[in-house]
């Protein structure tokens, strides 16, 4: 399986190089080469699920590559592994970082400013029989909006930043990693999820200290923002989230895996919650709204040290009747 994982990494790296540098007219040929006939693609609002490469190119890549000139991928984290969700039977590859480019044409209603932008992304690929059969691409569109002066969710409880990669600068796992270290990382992620779901600890601090370093870094999505240390994380994200939302329903993950000191997951959706307390500045909403979420983790020793989070906030708000793209 280690060989399969390394082969899957090579396929995704070649796919990235081809797609990132391709002109629009070259995309169909490259997608035909690297994706299979039943290709499934998941993207954040307004792109959602697409089936087949032609649809993906038309709905996402054509407007994306038309809007941003001189695009380059600046990858901070790259790892792969067997997917725990299907009994470790499939291999997925994860990539996270920024797309950098010149914002020269409007993109899905977001106005251009002809200046440099850095677009946060996280991407998961399922590789099967030498081809990519599923992709999930999360792009922080609120992060892009903030760079052109649009702040539809304000004030946020954390801090808006161009978010860096790992403090240790070792997130690009191009080479094979220790199987045991990946198992330790995945077990810690699962323990952390269990602590959230079981709610067995007297205080939030007690809960978080089971799995997190005291100086944890939580790189949250724009609209919520980044925060640092356990106490500030509680004040600036956990408490608002838990007190302003009810009926938390965990829907599960599509992929959850780890390699070396890195791991992560995504769901579609992960959570359904009732934002009855006016979460993210919205009026109270007494019905369920979905959260599609990516979490990427870095483990340091026996605790989690950093966490990068992507949430499809535009979809979450749209389910409550607010269409931010239409407002623009």
ABEGO torsion letter per residue (X at the ends): XAAAAAAAAAAAAAAAAAAAABBAAAAAAAAAAABBAABBBBBBOAAEBBBEAAAAAAAAAAAAAAABBGBBBBBABBBBEBBAAAGGABBBBBBBEBBBBBBABBBGGBBBAGBBBBBBBBBBBBBBGGBBABBBBBBBAAAAAAAAGBBABOBBABBBBBBBBBAAGAABBABBBBAAAAAAAAAAAAAAAAAAAAGABABAAAAAAAABBAABBBBBBBGAEBBBEAAAAAAAAAAAAAAABBGBBBAEBABBBBBEABBEBBBOBABBBBBAAGBGGBBBBABBBBBBBBBBBBBBEABBABBBBBBBAAAAAAAAGBBAAAAX
